[in-house]
Amino acid sequence: MLASAARLTYRWFILGPIMIGLGIALGLSLFFTVLRADPKIGIIDVPFTVITENSAFFISQMLDYAREREDIKAVVILLNSPGGGVTPSEQLFLRTANLREEKPVVISGGQFVASGGYMMSMGANLIYAKPSSIVGSIGVRTSFFPPPPPNETDIGTGPAKLTGGTERTLLGEIELLKEAFLRTVISQRGDRLKMSPEEILQALTYPGFQAKQLGLVDEIGSDIDAIRAAARLAGIDNYELVDVNAEVIKLQVEEFRRIFGTDAVMSVGDNAEPPVSAAEVLGRIGRLFPPTGDAQIAGGVPSDIPISVSTPRYFYLYGVPTDAAPVE
């Protein structure tokens, strides 16, 4: 009996500390590798671009990537856009609002947060702008008006098939789109808005500091200020930044490798000319965001605005970049 008690006591004094030590080590490992892992803030850079179906598709991929990554706790969108097509602009507003439902989203406006670009920003929790940012232009434009008459080669099955409607029809559609834009701004800005509906519908643009006074944006500040605000909304202190653009491009290159084979997709520095190179992948993505400057803002509709098989075409667009060579 005494021998059994002695063996039990021995096991307790020898094996007990060992087991406790292993438990502590395992707990510390879990704490430092999982629980103490720094949360992330995703950075999405939307450079100066007209919002087309193509560019909206790629921006949507970045929004989805940021939403699906659990370690990304907040998102900052560096937005610099005068807007674009009605449908893709509305799509980006809805996708941004969907992201906002799961994690904080902060817009950091650049030179332009106008028209369809401003529509997209309505999906965020907060909007930051620079003092000289061009903000507003809340309204609709069409690519032509009135519609051109049909010619001998155009045959339609109804009086409105070729034109989309009469002058009154087109005006009515523009009014409906304008009211939809207005309702979006009023519903999303709420009590922060210091403008009447009549003032909003003037479709004026305002410098950032005035846009803050009118309640069109929340704060004047830098990209760093926007990142700090996103961290504050997410309730995090120690965090890392994730370049969402780069991560999505990596995934696309990997997808090309999977489809065409490893040898078919090569690095930018390779001299060989494979059927589909990584450089070509990046080039195709880059063409979704045509660089331009304010000297190129002019009238007319650029060729890369979505071409529809039916007319008319409507845009949430402030000014239009011409087809001139990009400003270096």
C-alpha positions in Angstrom: 0.0 0.0 0.0 2.8 2.4 0.9 4.7 1.4 -2.2 1.7 2.2 -4.4 1.3 5.6 -2.7 5.0 6.3 -3.2 4.8 5.5 -6.9 1.7 7.7 -7.3 3.5 10.5 -5.5 6.6 10.1 -7.6 4.5 10.2 -10.8 2.8 13.3 -9.6 5.9 15.2 -8.7 7.8 14.1 -11.9 5.2 13.9 -14.6 2.9 16.6 -13.3 5.3 19.5 -13.9 6.2 18.0 -17.3 2.6 18.0 -18.4 2.0 21.4 -17.0 5.0 22.7 -18.8 3.9 21.2 -22.1 0.5 22.7 -21.6 2.0 26.2 -21.0 4.2 25.8 -24.0 1.3 24.8 -26.2 -0.8 27.7 -24.9 1.9 30.2 -25.4 2.5 28.9 -28.9 -1.2 29.2 -29.7 -1.3 32.7 -28.2 1.6 34.1 -30.1 0.9 32.4 -33.5 -2.8 32.7 -33.6 -4.3 35.0 -31.0 -1.5 37.5 -31.2 -1.2 37.6 -35.0 -1.5 41.2 -36.1 -4.8 42.0 -37.8 -4.6 43.4 -41.3 -6.0 46.5 -43.0 -6.6 46.0 -46.8 -5.6 48.8 -49.1 -7.4 49.0 -52.5 -6.0 51.5 -54.9 -8.4 52.7 -57.5 -6.3 55.0 -59.7 -7.7 57.7 -61.9 -10.1 55.7 -64.1 -13.4 56.0 -65.9 -15.6 53.2 -64.4 -16.4 50.8 -67.2 -17.7 47.2 -67.1 -14.1 46.0 -67.3 -12.6 48.2 -64.6 -15.7 47.6 -62.3 -15.1 43.9 -62.7 -11.5 44.1 -61.5 -12.4 46.5 -58.7 -15.2 44.1 -57.6 -12.6 41.3 -57.4 -10.5 43.4 -55.0 -13.6 44.2 -52.9 -14.5 40.5 -52.8 -10.9 39.5 -51.9 -10.9 41.9 -49.0 -14.3 40.7 -47.8 -13.3 37.0 -47.9 -10.0 37.3 -46.0 -10.7 36.9 -42.3 -7.5 38.5 -41.2 -8.4 41.7 -43.0 -10.4 43.6 -40.4 -10.9 46.9 -42.2 -10.5 48.3 -45.8 -9.3 51.6 -47.1 -10.1 52.4 -50.7 -7.8 55.0 -52.4 -10.4 56.4 -54.8 -9.6 58.7 -57.7 -12.4 58.6 -60.3 -14.7 61.0 -62.1 -17.2 58.2 -62.5 -18.4 56.3 -65.6 -21.2 54.1 -66.8 -24.4 54.1 -64.7 -24.6 50.3 -64.2 -20.9 49.6 -63.3 -20.9 52.7 -60.9 -24.0 51.3 -59.2 -22.5 47.9 -59.0 -19.4 49.3 -57.2 -21.7 51.1 -54.8 -23.5 47.9 -54.0 -20.4 45.8 -53.7 -18.8 48.4 -51.4 -21.9 48.5 -49.2 -21.8 44.7 -49.0 -18.3 44.8 -47.8 -19.2 47.5 -45.3 -21.7 45.0 -43.7 -18.9 42.7 -42.7 -16.0 45.1 -41.9 -15.4 48.9 -41.8 -14.7 50.6 -45.1 -13.1 54.1 -45.5 -12.7 56.0 -48.7 -9.6 58.2 -49.1 -10.4 60.5 -52.0 -7.8 61.7 -54.5 -8.2 64.3 -57.2 -11.7 63.2 -58.1 -14.5 61.7 -56.1 -17.1 62.7 -58.6 -20.3 61.4 -60.2 -20.1 57.6 -60.4 -16.9 57.7 -58.3 -19.0 59.5 -55.6 -21.7 56.9 -56.1 -19.2 54.2 -55.2 -18.1 56.1 -52.1 -21.7 56.0 -50.8 -21.1 52.4 -49.8 -18.3 53.3 -47.3 -18.6 54.1 -43.6 -16.5 57.2 -43.9 -15.3 59.4 -46.7 -12.0 61.3 -46.5 -11.0 63.9 -49.1 -8.1 66.2 -49.7 -8.7 70.0 -49.4 -8.6 70.3 -53.2 -10.4 67.1 -54.2 -13.2 67.5 -56.7 -16.3 66.1 -55.1 -19.9 65.9 -56.3 -21.3 66.2 -59.8 -24.3 64.2 -58.7 -26.3 63.7 -61.9 -26.6 61.8 -65.2 -25.5 62.4 -68.7 -26.1 60.6 -72.0 -23.8 59.9 -74.9 -26.1 61.5 -77.5 -29.4 63.4 -77.6 -31.6 63.2 -79.5 -30.9 59.8 -81.1 -29.8 59.8 -84.7 -32.4 58.8 -87.2 -32.2 55.2 -88.7 -30.7 54.8 -92.1 -31.5 52.3 -94.9 -29.4 49.5 -93.4 -31.1 49.7 -90.0 -34.4 47.9 -89.7 -36.3 47.5 -86.5 -39.4 45.6 -85.5 -41.0 48.6 -83.6 -40.9 52.4 -83.7 -38.6 52.5 -80.6 -36.4 49.5 -81.4 -33.6 51.5 -83.0 -33.7 54.6 -80.9 -34.7 53.3 -77.5 -37.6 55.8 -77.3 -38.8 59.3 -78.1 -37.2 62.4 -76.8 -39.8 62.4 -74.0 -38.9 58.8 -73.1 -35.2 59.6 -72.9 -35.8 62.6 -70.7 -38.0 60.5 -68.4 -35.3 57.9 -68.1 -32.7 60.5 -67.2 -35.0 61.9 -64.6 -35.5 58.5 -63.0 -31.7 57.9 -62.9 -31.2 61.3 -61.4 -33.7 60.7 -58.7 -32.2 57.3 -58.0 -28.8 58.9 -57.5 -30.3 61.6 -55.3 -32.1 59.0 -53.1 -28.8 57.1 -52.7 -27.0 60.2 -51.5 -29.7 61.2 -49.1 -30.1 57.7 -47.7 -26.4 57.0 -47.2 -25.3 60.5 -45.9 -28.4 60.9 -43.7 -28.1 63.7 -41.0 -24.5 64.4 -42.1 -25.8 66.0 -45.3 -26.2 69.8 -45.1 -27.7 70.3 -48.5 -31.3 70.4 -49.8 -32.3 68.0 -52.6 -32.5 71.0 -55.0 -29.0 72.0 -54.2 -27.7 68.5 -54.7 -29.4 68.2 -58.1 -27.5 71.2 -59.4 -24.8 68.6 -60.0 -22.1 71.1 -59.0 -18.6 70.0 -57.9 -17.0 71.3 -54.7 -13.4 71.3 -53.4 -12.9 68.9 -50.6 -13.0 71.4 -47.7 -16.3 72.8 -48.9 -17.6 69.3 -49.5 -17.0 68.6 -45.8 -18.9 71.7 -44.8 -21.8 70.5 -46.9 -21.7 67.0 -45.5 -20.7 65.3 -48.8 -17.6 63.9 -47.1 -16.8 63.3 -43.5 -13.2 64.4 -43.0 -10.3 66.2 -44.7 -7.2 64.2 -44.3 -4.4 62.1 -45.9 -4.4 58.4 -46.7 -2.7 57.8 -43.4 -5.6 59.5 -41.6 -8.0 57.3 -43.4 -6.1 54.2 -42.4 -6.1 55.3 -38.8 -9.8 55.9 -39.0 -10.4 52.4 -40.4 -8.3 50.9 -37.6 -10.3 52.9 -35.0 -13.6 51.6 -36.5 -12.3 48.1 -36.4 -11.1 48.4 -32.9 -7.5 47.4 -33.6 -4.2 49.0 -32.6 -1.4 46.8 -33.9 -2.0 46.0 -37.6 -0.4 45.4 -40.9 -1.3 46.7 -44.3 -2.2 44.4 -47.2 -1.8 45.6 -50.8 -5.1 44.1 -52.2 -4.2 45.1 -55.7 -1.0 43.1 -55.7 -2.7 40.1 -54.0 -5.5 39.9 -56.6 -3.0 40.3 -59.5 -1.0 37.4 -58.0 -4.1 35.2 -58.0 -4.9 36.1 -61.6 -1.3 35.2 -62.7 -1.6 31.9 -60.8 -4.9 31.3 -62.5 -3.2 31.9 -65.9 -0.5 29.5 -64.9 -3.1 26.8 -64.0 -4.9 27.3 -67.3 -2.0 27.6 -69.7 0.7 25.6 -67.8 3.7 26.8 -65.8 5.9 27.2 -68.9 3.3 29.3 -70.7 3.3 32.1 -68.1 6.7 33.5 -67.4 8.1 36.4 -65.4 8.3 39.9 -66.7 12.1 39.7 -67.1 12.1 36.5 -69.3 13.3 37.0 -72.9 11.1 34.3 -74.3 7.8 35.1 -75.8 5.3 32.6 -74.4 1.7 32.5 -75.6 0.5 34.3 -72.4 3.2 36.0 -70.3 2.8 37.4 -66.8 3.8 40.7 -68.3 0.8 40.5 -70.7 -1.4 39.6 -67.8 -0.3 42.7 -65.9 -0.6 44.7 -69.0 -4.2 43.7 -69.6 -5.1 44.5 -66.0 -3.3 47.8 -66.3 -5.3 48.8 -69.4 -8.4 48.7 -67.2 -7.1 51.8 -65.5 -6.0 54.2 -68.2 -3.7 56.9 -66.7 -4.6 60.5 -67.4 -4.4 64.0 -66.0 -6.7 66.9 -65.5 -5.4 68.5 -68.7 -7.2 65.7 -70.5 -10.7 66.3 -69.1 -12.8 67.3 -72.0 -16.2 66.9 -73.5 -17.3 63.8 -75.5 -17.4 60.2 -74.6 -14.3 58.1 -74.6 -14.1 54.9 -76.7 -13.6 52.7 -73.6 -17.0 53.6 -72.1 -19.1 50.5 -72.3 -20.5 49.9 -75.8 -24.1 48.9 -75.6 -25.9 47.0 -78.3 -28.9 49.3 -77.8 -29.1 53.1 -77.2 -29.0 55.4 -75.4 -26.1 55.1 -73.0 -26.2 56.8 -69.7 -23.3 57.9 -67.4 -22.6 59.1 -63.9 -19.6 60.9 -65.2 -17.9 64.3 -64.5 -15.9 65.3 -67.6 -14.3 62.6 -69.8 -10.7 61.7 -70.5 -9.8 62.0 -74.1 -7.9 59.5 -76.1 -4.7 61.6 -76.0 -1.5 60.0 -74.9 -1.2 59.5 -71.1 0.5 62.1 -69.1 3.8 60.8 -67.7 
